[in-house]
């Protein structure tokens, strides 16, 4: 993802922490998934859990907020360790407060429910004892998605990160909440808006955000590899691996040292690759492929299939290529071909391989951070460690989602290779406008399947 540092508008519950509260029972919405082989698919009863950053957190001795607006309670949180001991993370009303509902194999995330904006959930394992882990090497991952109600400025995302399966409880004993309460988030942007990291509060040096009444940043970030399967609205979409070199699990970073930043050279001082090697059909010169009424019609549900090809087609081989195809109205649709002079791609000129990433960065004039952080090989190593599935709906307080669906940077000529990413106006995507004008927006992910190459879709 381009920039997730304080990009989420967290409005409903006022605070976050690591102890466990008892005011609201925590009941995870059920979600059916399937595991497939050449012989067929078998059902699994999973569930989803809301990220800890959205939850109400209060004192362990009562119901005083540990964090209100975008500031900490100084008496409950004089330091990181005391704050974690004083504050309890409570259960969630998924549908009533957060607009999160499931039905069979379908998950729907609504943008606004009351004062809450957006959400982020993780897939739990069938025993409901921790996050479900996936090793994507030599496998394919498939899901259906409806983006018809996602306008400019929104991102209905489905992706994988190297979170601890238990939410960090084993490594950080002061974390008493764990996966049951959605703790332990990390990604390739090393987000510093996470309220509790590694069992401690992130309140030291906390700076409230100037453009949001509910978020801020601490002096610690939470880093790990990230595989963005799907970042999309009804205008644009991107498929993007983000490696982190030898870092293969959730790891804390320190601001000013190894967290990176939002601009300039500081952006690439991170443990992870913030840009990724993105495959956005529009950015790659195929402007008629994805959108309303286009080859892949975003006004109708579609099936998205992503295949992770390895050396020797082995479950332990090095990741060499990422392929994408779609199914809509019973028709298999190949990924759009690259249409930018100087950029080559794998498979049939429509997949992510080392040559694509290298030539794309060169032609677009982008940083070599992807290869510097180990490229596809490092991404494959992260797969082998096991990754957690994340699904979210969010708006962007840093760049208005222009990096996904508009001209970005906004001061560059749209004709410059790599600048045009979608048809949205450069004035679009402001969260205040998105939330006031498109509060009823939603995304639905359904029919999640994971299995051997070619086993998860009809062809």
N, C-alpha and C positions, 0 to 999 in steps of 0.2 A: 504494500500500500504506500501511496506517495507520502502522506504525512498524517500520522495518527496521534501526534502529540497534542493532547487536549482538543481533538477534533470532535469528540462525542459531546453532545449536550446532555448532561446528566442532571435532570431537574427534579425527578420525583422524590427520591429519598435523599435525605440531607447528608448522610455520612457513611463511612466505610471502616471496617476493622477486622480483627482476627479471632476474638472470642465468639461464643455462640449464645444468641439470645433466645428467649422462649415466648415472646409475645405473639408471633405468627408461626404456625407449623410450616415446615418446609416440605412441600409435596411437588415432586418433579413431574411436569407434563410428559405423558407417554408418547413415544414416537417409534413407529415400526420401520426397520431398515432390512436390507437383504444382503446376504453374502452369496456370491455366484461362482460357479465353475462351468466347464463345458457341459456338465451333466444337468445343470439347472441351478435355480436359486432357492435358498432357504431363508425363512423369516427369522428375524431377531427382534425381541421387544426391548427397545432402548428407551431413553428419556432424555430430556434436555434440562440444563441447569442455568440459571441466570448468573451472570458475572457479578462478583462481589462489589464492584464499583458502583453498581446501581442501587444497592440495598440500603435500607435504613440501618444506621449504626448508632447505638446509644450507650450510656453508661451501664456497666454491669450491675450497678446497685439500683438502677431506676430507668427512667426514659428520657434523660437529658441528652440532647444531641452532642456527639463528639465533634461534629463538623457541621456548620450551618452556613448556607450560602456558598462562599468559597474560602472560608476561614475556619481554623481549628479552635476548639475550646481550650484555652490556655491552662485552665485548672485541671482538666482531665488529661490533657496532652502536653505536659511540660517538656517531654522528650520522647524519642521514638519508642523506647522500651516500655516506659510507663503508660504511654498511650495505648499500646497493643494490649496491655494487661487490663486497662480500665474500660475498654470499649468492646461491646458485643454486637456481632453481626446477626441480623434477624432474618426470618423466613420471608418469602415473597408471595404476594397475591399476583400471580402471573397474568391472568386475563384482566382483572379489575384495575390494577395499577399500571401494568407495563404493556398491555395490549399484545401479549404472547399467548397464542392458542395452538393446540394440535388437534388433529383428527385423523386417526389411522396412521398413514405414512406422510402426512402433510403438516408442515409447520408454517404458521403465518405470523409475521412480525409487523406491527403497526407503528407508524411514525409517532403519532401523538395519542396518548390516552390521558385525559385530564391534563395535568401539568408535566407529565413525563414525556421525554423526547427520546426515541430510539431505544435500542437494546442490543445486548450481545449475549449469546448463549453457547453452551458447549454440549456435545453429545456425551452422555454417560454410558457406561458399559451395561450389559444386560443384567448384571447382578446389582446394579445401582451402587457399586462400591467405589467407583472412581471414573475418571474420564476414559472413554473408549480410545484405544491407541491403534493407529494405522501405520503399516509399512507399505508405502506406495511402490516400491521397486518391483518392476516387471508386472505391474497390476494396472487396472483401470478403475476410475471412480466416476460414477454416473449419478445424475439427479435431474429432476424436472424443476423448472422455475417459471414463474409468472412475474414479469417485470413491467406489465402493462400500466401499473399504477405508480411507477417511479419516474417522475419528471427530472429535469435538469437540477443538479445540486444534491441529489441523493445517491446513495450507494448501498444496494442490497448485496452484501458480500458473503461468500462461502470460501473458507480457506483453512489451512492447517498450520499449526505452530507446535514447537517443541516444549509445551508445558509439561510439568510433572503430572503423572497420572493421578496422584493423590492430592493435587493442588499445592504441593510443597510441604505437607505435614511431616513427612519423615525427615527431610533435610533441615527443616526449620521448626523445631518443637514448640516454639511460641505461637505458631499458627495452629489454633485449635479448631478452626472451621473447615478447612480443606475443600476438596472437590465438591462435597455436598452443598457448599455455599458459594461455589464458583470462584475460589481463590487461585492465585498463581499465574495470572495472565502475563504474557510476554509477546513481543513481536519484533520485527526487524527494524522498526523505528525507535526501539528502546524507549517506550513511552514513559514520561516522567509525571504524568497525571494520575498514576496508580497510587491510591491512598496508602496501601500497605504492601510492602515488598519484603520478601524473605522473613516474614513473621514480625516485622517492625513497621511502625508508622513512617510515612514519608513526609513528615511534617517539618523536619529540620530545613530551614532556608526556604520554606514554602512561599511561593509568590502567586497571589490570586491573578487570574487572567483578566485583562482589561476589557475584553470583548465578551465575556461570559460571566454571569452572576453566580455560576455554580461550579466552576472548575479552576484549577490552578496547576502549578508544577512544583515538585520538590527537587531536592538535590540528587536524587537517585532515580535511575530508570531501570526498566526490566526488558532485557534483550533475549532474543532467540531467533533461530531460522524460521522463515515464513514462506509457505507455498500458497500464493493467491490463485486458487482455482478460478474464482469468479468475482470480479469487482464490476458492478454493472448497474445501469438504470435503463430506461427505454431508448436511450440515445446512443450510448457507447458501452463497451465492455473491454476488459483486459485480463489476460492470463499472465501471471508474473511470479517467477521464482526469486527468492531473496536469501542467499546463503550468508553465513556468519563465520566463514573460515573454519577454525577448529572448535568454535563454540557450538555445542550440539545440545545444550539444554538451557533452561531458564537461568540467566545470569544477570546479577545486578551490575549496573554501571554507575559511574560518578560523573555528574555534570562538570564539564570543563576538562574532562580527561578522556573518557571513552564512550560517551553517550551519543555523540554527534550533535547535529543542530539542524536548523531549518534552512540555512542559506550559507553560501560561501564554502571555504575550505573546511570549516568546522563540521559541516554536514557529513564529511567523509572520514572524520576521526573516530567514528563509531566502531563497536565490535562487529556490527552487521552492515550489510549492503542496503542502504535505504531506498535506492532507485529500483533495483531489480532489473531483469531482462524482460521487458514487457512486450506482449503480443496483443496490440490493439488494432483490429482490422482497419479502422478509419485512419489512425496514425500511420499505418503502413501502406496507405494509398488506395485502399478499397472502400470508397465512400458510399457504395450502393449495397453493401453486404448486410449490415445490421441496422435495424431501426424499423419504425412503423411502415408497413407495406413493402419492406425491402426483402431481399433473398431470405434472410432470417428475420421473420416478422415479429417484432417485439409486442405486438398487440395480441399475440396468441402464446399459449404455453409452449415451451420447447424442452427437449431433452439435451443435456450437455454431457458429453463423454470426453474424459481426459485420460490419456494413456501415457504411462511412464516406461519408456523403452530403456533397456539396460544392455551392456556389453554381453554378447552371447545369449541374450534373452534369458538371463539367469536371475533368480530371486536375490542373489548376492552380488550380481555384477554391478559395475559402475553405471550410474545414470548417464545416458548418452543423448537422450532426445525426449521431448515432451510433445505429444501429438494431441490434436483436438478435432472432434467432429460433432455433429448435431443431428438430431432427429426431430422433424416437425411434420405433422399431418401424414405420418407414415413414410416419409421420405428422408433418407440419409443425406445430409448436407456436409460436404467437406469444408474444413476451415478455409477461409479466404486466402488467396495467394498474396505474397508480398508484391507490391507494385511501386517500389521506390528504387530508382537506379542505384546500384552499388551495394544493395542489401540482398544477401542470399539466405536461404533457409533450407532446413532439412526436409526429408520425405519427398513431397512433390512441391517444393518451394512454399510450404505452408506450416512448418513446425519449428519449435525452438530447439536448436542444437548449438554447439560451440561456435560454428561459423556464423550463424544468425546473430548471436549475441555480440560477437566481435565486430561484424560489419555494421550492425545496427548502431552500436555506440560510436563507431567511426563516422558514419554518414550523418548521424544526428548531432555529433559534437558533444556527446554526453560523457560523463565520468566513466572510467574503467573500474569503478568500485565492484561491479559484479565479478569480473575475473580476478580482481585483487583479493576478494574474499572467497576465492576457491571455485567460482563458477558452478557448473552443473555437477561436478564431482563432489563438491562440498554439500550441495543440496541433496544429492543422493545419500551421502553419509548421514545427514539429518533424518532422511526417511527411515534409514535402517535403525535409528534409535527409537522410532515410534513417535507419531505425531497425533495431536488432538484436533478434532474437527470443530471449527468455529463458524457460527452463522450470525450475521448482524445486519442492522439497518441503522445508518448514521448520516448526519450532515456534517459539513466541514467548516469549522471556525477558523482555519488557517488559510486555505486556498479556495474555498467555495466550490470544491470538487472540479475546478476548471482543468486540473491536470488529467482528469478522466474524460470530460465531455465537451471541452471548448478549445479555445486558442490559448496555449500556455507555453512559455511565459506570455502574459497579455501584451507586453510591449514589443513582441517580436512579430515579424511579418508572417501571416498564415501560410504563405507560399514557401517559407523556409522548411526544409525537410524535418519532420518530427514535431513541428509546432502545432499543427491542426490535429486535434484529438477527437473532435465531435462538432456538432452543429449548434450547441448552446452558445448564447451570447456571452461575452466576457463580463457582462454586468449581472449575469444570472448566478444562482447558487448561494446567495447570501442567506445564512441560517434564519435570520429574522424574517426574511421574505418567504423562504421555503416553509417554515413552521406556521406562519400566519395564513399563507395562501394554499398550502398543500398538506395540511395536517392530517388528512384522511389517507395519505399515501400508505402503501403496504407492499410487502413482498411475500410470496409463498414458495417455499422449497418443499419438494415432495419426492417420493419414489427413490430414495437414496439407495444406491447399490455399489458394492465393492467386490472385485473379484479378478479372475484371470483375464488377460487381454482377449477381447471379443466376446465375453460371456455376459455382459450386462445390458445389452441392447439388441433389438431385432434387426437383422441385416441379412 
